[in-house]
């Protein structure tokens, strides 16, 4: 889905704060002696923050263009290998890891396969860490969707992806579990959850480019997506002084592999 916009994806998608990786290291005990598997590395945004730890890393990415760009970005780190495959079909060649990290990618993995596979490729006591960015809003704060809801309905009426982002305080209240409908059952122990607020700022064209790299807009036919994005960019210019924010809560969820297979 993101292959055709790999460069845009790398440039405009939100990253992850340094504080998150410091917490990840503290929670998991990850160091230069650790072996880490990253599932769905994209262009290597999270990988580039983990690589300086000096640990051995294998990053799996199904998108060929994304994986190629990740290899370029990570060429200075010989201990990082990027392999092109889905996690479900990836040949682990018997390798076992101390930690598995998935940054804004685990929702693409088939849960009927992914949780068990994650358990199987981790060593006893290994940790699974899921990173993500949740778009949120604050009461009374200007928010782009509120200014463009009519455009979304005009170009793609009734689309289930459209709707106001959740309130930040409501999202912060969901601080247990994995944040997913299909959880791991007994394969991983209780989660440690941390939240990190962040804001990105864009002009109209920049905001449209950002949306072009996200899955709800990638799913639209081009002849719907491009006129919609042009209209959104114009609305940001004319109603929001060409300055739009995208507020996030970045989340870190870490759980330890249990001894159970079920």
One Martini backbone bead per residue (centre of mass of N, CA, C, O) as a GRO file, in nm:
protein
  262
    1UNK     BB    1   0.055   0.064  -0.018
    2UNK     BB    2   0.347   0.241   0.029
    3UNK     BB    3   0.549   0.207  -0.208
    4UNK     BB    4   0.465   0.464  -0.397
    5UNK     BB    5   0.538   0.648  -0.106
    6UNK     BB    6   0.816   0.615   0.041
    7UNK     BB    7   0.937   0.904   0.058
    8UNK     BB    8   0.696   1.036   0.190
    9UNK     BB    9   0.674   0.856   0.435
   10UNK     BB   10   0.959   0.928   0.548
   11UNK     BB   11   0.905   1.247   0.569
   12UNK     BB   12   0.588   1.272   0.717
   13UNK     BB   13   0.590   1.070   0.922
   14UNK     BB   14   0.578   0.998   1.235
   15UNK     BB   15   0.768   0.943   1.492
   16UNK     BB   16   0.982   0.883   1.780
   17UNK     BB   17   1.070   0.934   2.087
   18UNK     BB   18   1.344   0.914   2.285
   19UNK     BB   19   1.194   0.836   2.545
   20UNK     BB   20   1.084   0.569   2.445
   21UNK     BB   21   1.360   0.421   2.405
   22UNK     BB   22   1.450   0.450   2.695
   23UNK     BB   23   1.214   0.283   2.808
   24UNK     BB   24   1.258   0.027   2.644
   25UNK     BB   25   1.534  -0.038   2.761
   26UNK     BB   26   1.449  -0.045   3.061
   27UNK     BB   27   1.226  -0.270   3.037
   28UNK     BB   28   1.405  -0.494   2.862
   29UNK     BB   29   1.733  -0.471   2.873
   30UNK     BB   30   1.854  -0.358   2.629
   31UNK     BB   31   2.154  -0.430   2.435
   32UNK     BB   32   2.442  -0.515   2.258
   33UNK     BB   33   2.362  -0.835   2.317
   34UNK     BB   34   2.110  -0.816   2.165
   35UNK     BB   35   1.826  -0.953   1.994
   36UNK     BB   36   1.638  -0.808   1.716
   37UNK     BB   37   1.300  -0.787   1.602
   38UNK     BB   38   1.149  -0.631   1.317
   39UNK     BB   39   0.813  -0.551   1.230
   40UNK     BB   40   0.763  -0.344   0.992
   41UNK     BB   41   0.992  -0.101   0.917
   42UNK     BB   42   0.981   0.026   0.656
   43UNK     BB   43   1.215   0.299   0.644
   44UNK     BB   44   1.340   0.304   0.953
   45UNK     BB   45   1.253   0.493   1.188
   46UNK     BB   46   1.293   0.308   1.442
   47UNK     BB   47   1.561   0.171   1.366
   48UNK     BB   48   1.741   0.434   1.393
   49UNK     BB   49   1.707   0.427   1.715
   50UNK     BB   50   1.817   0.128   1.771
   51UNK     BB   51   2.097   0.087   1.627
   52UNK     BB   52   2.293   0.250   1.833
   53UNK     BB   53   2.304   0.015   2.049
   54UNK     BB   54   2.445  -0.247   1.889
   55UNK     BB   55   2.251  -0.449   1.810
   56UNK     BB   56   2.107  -0.720   1.679
   57UNK     BB   57   1.927  -0.682   1.360
   58UNK     BB   58   1.603  -0.774   1.230
   59UNK     BB   59   1.426  -0.658   0.940
   60UNK     BB   60   1.082  -0.674   0.840
   61UNK     BB   61   0.962  -0.611   0.492
   62UNK     BB   62   0.723  -0.626   0.232
   63UNK     BB   63   0.816  -0.364   0.100
   64UNK     BB   64   1.040  -0.302  -0.140
   65UNK     BB   65   1.078   0.009  -0.129
   66UNK     BB   66   1.097   0.033   0.174
   67UNK     BB   67   1.337  -0.161   0.216
   68UNK     BB   68   1.538  -0.011   0.035
   69UNK     BB   69   1.535   0.251   0.201
   70UNK     BB   70   1.624   0.126   0.467
   71UNK     BB   71   1.901   0.033   0.371
   72UNK     BB   72   2.008   0.313   0.314
   73UNK     BB   73   1.959   0.437   0.605
   74UNK     BB   74   2.131   0.163   0.738
   75UNK     BB   75   2.431   0.133   0.620
   76UNK     BB   76   2.595   0.216   0.898
   77UNK     BB   77   2.463  -0.073   1.010
   78UNK     BB   78   2.586  -0.394   1.013
   79UNK     BB   79   2.371  -0.520   1.240
   80UNK     BB   80   2.157  -0.454   1.010
   81UNK     BB   81   1.885  -0.641   0.871
   82UNK     BB   82   1.697  -0.641   0.563
   83UNK     BB   83   1.388  -0.810   0.496
   84UNK     BB   84   1.174  -0.935   0.238
   85UNK     BB   85   0.869  -0.972   0.419
   86UNK     BB   86   0.647  -1.125   0.579
   87UNK     BB   87   0.594  -1.248   0.886
   88UNK     BB   88   0.427  -1.503   0.815
   89UNK     BB   89   0.659  -1.590   0.572
   90UNK     BB   90   0.907  -1.584   0.729
   91UNK     BB   91   1.242  -1.700   0.747
   92UNK     BB   92   1.409  -1.769   1.052
   93UNK     BB   93   1.623  -2.006   1.063
   94UNK     BB   94   1.602  -2.050   1.393
   95UNK     BB   95   1.580  -1.785   1.513
   96UNK     BB   96   1.632  -1.602   1.825
   97UNK     BB   97   1.487  -1.353   2.049
   98UNK     BB   98   1.468  -1.088   2.291
   99UNK     BB   99   1.314  -0.895   2.079
  100UNK     BB  100   1.001  -0.744   1.965
  101UNK     BB  101   0.934  -0.497   1.711
  102UNK     BB  102   0.643  -0.275   1.645
  103UNK     BB  103   0.588   0.005   1.420
  104UNK     BB  104   0.296   0.068   1.295
  105UNK     BB  105   0.230  -0.275   1.208
  106UNK     BB  106   0.057  -0.497   1.363
  107UNK     BB  107  -0.224  -0.451   1.208
  108UNK     BB  108  -0.106  -0.618   0.946
  109UNK     BB  109  -0.116  -0.868   1.117
  110UNK     BB  110  -0.217  -1.180   1.155
  111UNK     BB  111  -0.345  -1.281   1.457
  112UNK     BB  112  -0.356  -1.599   1.402
  113UNK     BB  113  -0.024  -1.579   1.368
  114UNK     BB  114   0.147  -1.352   1.512
  115UNK     BB  115   0.147  -1.423   1.814
  116UNK     BB  116   0.269  -1.707   1.789
  117UNK     BB  117   0.519  -1.624   1.631
  118UNK     BB  118   0.634  -1.435   1.843
  119UNK     BB  119   0.665  -1.650   2.059
  120UNK     BB  120   0.853  -1.845   1.892
  121UNK     BB  121   1.097  -1.620   1.831
  122UNK     BB  122   1.120  -1.606   2.131
  123UNK     BB  123   1.266  -1.613   2.409
  124UNK     BB  124   1.266  -1.678   2.715
  125UNK     BB  125   1.149  -1.366   2.837
  126UNK     BB  126   1.073  -1.215   2.612
  127UNK     BB  127   0.989  -0.913   2.422
  128UNK     BB  128   0.699  -0.722   2.338
  129UNK     BB  129   0.684  -0.430   2.115
  130UNK     BB  130   0.444  -0.168   2.075
  131UNK     BB  131   0.415   0.091   1.837
  132UNK     BB  132   0.239   0.418   1.825
  133UNK     BB  133   0.000   0.645   1.658
  134UNK     BB  134  -0.248   0.865   1.791
  135UNK     BB  135  -0.503   1.044   1.689
  136UNK     BB  136  -0.589   1.359   1.843
  137UNK     BB  137  -0.786   1.569   2.067
  138UNK     BB  138  -0.881   1.893   2.192
  139UNK     BB  139  -1.067   2.096   2.349
  140UNK     BB  140  -1.098   2.388   2.145
  141UNK     BB  141  -0.917   2.285   1.918
  142UNK     BB  142  -0.804   2.305   1.625
  143UNK     BB  143  -0.931   2.084   1.358
  144UNK     BB  144  -0.920   1.952   1.051
  145UNK     BB  145  -1.170   1.774   1.026
  146UNK     BB  146  -1.375   1.991   1.114
  147UNK     BB  147  -1.293   2.168   0.846
  148UNK     BB  148  -1.339   1.887   0.633
  149UNK     BB  149  -1.598   1.706   0.645
  150UNK     BB  150  -1.748   1.799   0.387
  151UNK     BB  151  -1.532   1.698   0.189
  152UNK     BB  152  -1.533   1.401   0.259
  153UNK     BB  153  -1.839   1.362   0.188
  154UNK     BB  154  -1.824   1.457  -0.106
  155UNK     BB  155  -1.595   1.244  -0.213
  156UNK     BB  156  -1.661   1.012   0.044
  157UNK     BB  157  -1.937   0.890   0.123
  158UNK     BB  158  -1.965   0.699   0.417
  159UNK     BB  159  -1.691   0.664   0.526
  160UNK     BB  160  -1.556   0.480   0.793
  161UNK     BB  161  -1.288   0.665   0.829
  162UNK     BB  162  -1.460   0.889   0.912
  163UNK     BB  163  -1.376   1.115   1.181
  164UNK     BB  164  -1.323   1.209   1.479
  165UNK     BB  165  -1.097   1.228   1.689
  166UNK     BB  166  -1.007   1.142   1.978
  167UNK     BB  167  -0.971   1.211   2.292
  168UNK     BB  168  -0.699   1.224   2.481
  169UNK     BB  169  -0.826   1.135   2.758
  170UNK     BB  170  -0.949   0.870   2.646
  171UNK     BB  171  -0.688   0.734   2.552
  172UNK     BB  172  -0.535   0.741   2.829
  173UNK     BB  173  -0.748   0.535   2.962
  174UNK     BB  174  -0.609   0.303   2.768
  175UNK     BB  175  -0.376   0.131   2.990
  176UNK     BB  176  -0.449  -0.160   2.875
  177UNK     BB  177  -0.305  -0.383   2.706
  178UNK     BB  178  -0.296  -0.377   2.327
  179UNK     BB  179  -0.527  -0.214   2.167
  180UNK     BB  180  -0.674  -0.477   2.061
  181UNK     BB  181  -0.904  -0.701   1.970
  182UNK     BB  182  -0.677  -0.923   1.910
  183UNK     BB  183  -0.525  -1.093   2.133
  184UNK     BB  184  -0.277  -1.323   2.292
  185UNK     BB  185  -0.369  -1.418   2.545
  186UNK     BB  186  -0.123  -1.630   2.709
  187UNK     BB  187   0.156  -1.542   2.557
  188UNK     BB  188   0.139  -1.263   2.723
  189UNK     BB  189   0.185  -1.056   2.955
  190UNK     BB  190   0.158  -0.791   3.110
  191UNK     BB  191   0.140  -0.455   3.044
  192UNK     BB  192   0.338  -0.180   2.953
  193UNK     BB  193   0.230   0.168   2.956
  194UNK     BB  194   0.308   0.448   2.734
  195UNK     BB  195   0.291   0.809   2.695
  196UNK     BB  196   0.338   1.052   2.405
  197UNK     BB  197   0.327   1.370   2.321
  198UNK     BB  198   0.242   1.520   1.992
  199UNK     BB  199   0.331   1.760   1.718
  200UNK     BB  200   0.232   1.850   1.392
  201UNK     BB  201   0.325   2.074   1.125
  202UNK     BB  202   0.136   2.236   0.851
  203UNK     BB  203   0.063   2.299   0.551
  204UNK     BB  204  -0.151   2.234   0.311
  205UNK     BB  205   0.039   2.059   0.133
  206UNK     BB  206   0.164   1.896   0.365
  207UNK     BB  207  -0.100   1.767   0.464
  208UNK     BB  208  -0.169   1.620   0.204
  209UNK     BB  209   0.088   1.450   0.197
  210UNK     BB  210   0.041   1.306   0.457
  211UNK     BB  211  -0.230   1.171   0.380
  212UNK     BB  212  -0.109   1.014   0.133
  213UNK     BB  213   0.050   0.815   0.358
  214UNK     BB  214  -0.228   0.700   0.444
  215UNK     BB  215  -0.453   0.446   0.449
  216UNK     BB  216  -0.734   0.586   0.401
  217UNK     BB  217  -0.615   0.724   0.129
  218UNK     BB  218  -0.490   0.480  -0.021
  219UNK     BB  219  -0.778   0.335  -0.060
  220UNK     BB  220  -0.836   0.534  -0.258
  221UNK     BB  221  -0.906   0.644  -0.540
  222UNK     BB  222  -0.737   0.863  -0.721
  223UNK     BB  223  -0.999   1.026  -0.831
  224UNK     BB  224  -1.059   1.092  -0.521
  225UNK     BB  225  -0.806   1.168  -0.360
  226UNK     BB  226  -0.685   1.418  -0.510
  227UNK     BB  227  -0.928   1.615  -0.489
  228UNK     BB  228  -0.948   1.602  -0.183
  229UNK     BB  229  -0.661   1.705  -0.115
  230UNK     BB  230  -0.687   1.973  -0.262
  231UNK     BB  231  -0.924   2.077  -0.087
  232UNK     BB  232  -0.780   2.060   0.185
  233UNK     BB  233  -0.547   2.252   0.121
  234UNK     BB  234  -0.731   2.497   0.064
  235UNK     BB  235  -0.867   2.507   0.342
  236UNK     BB  236  -0.612   2.558   0.508
  237UNK     BB  237  -0.540   2.823   0.369
  238UNK     BB  238  -0.830   2.981   0.412
  239UNK     BB  239  -0.910   2.887   0.733
  240UNK     BB  240  -0.591   2.827   0.871
  241UNK     BB  241  -0.344   2.996   0.767
  242UNK     BB  242  -0.160   2.759   0.664
  243UNK     BB  243  -0.211   2.593   0.958
  244UNK     BB  244  -0.159   2.258   1.068
  245UNK     BB  245  -0.246   2.008   1.299
  246UNK     BB  246  -0.106   1.696   1.447
  247UNK     BB  247  -0.222   1.505   1.703
  248UNK     BB  248  -0.050   1.294   1.944
  249UNK     BB  249  -0.023   0.958   2.073
  250UNK     BB  250   0.234   0.787   2.186
  251UNK     BB  251   0.282   0.428   2.208
  252UNK     BB  252   0.382   0.188   2.464
  253UNK     BB  253   0.392  -0.176   2.446
  254UNK     BB  254   0.482  -0.422   2.700
  255UNK     BB  255   0.555  -0.780   2.687
  256UNK     BB  256   0.595  -1.099   2.820
  257UNK     BB  257   0.686  -1.400   2.766
  258UNK     BB  258   0.547  -1.697   2.805
  259UNK     BB  259   0.530  -2.046   2.864
  260UNK     BB  260   0.285  -2.052   2.704
  261UNK     BB  261   0.100  -2.185   2.407
  262UNK     BB  262  -0.217  -2.058   2.492
   0.00000   0.00000   0.00000
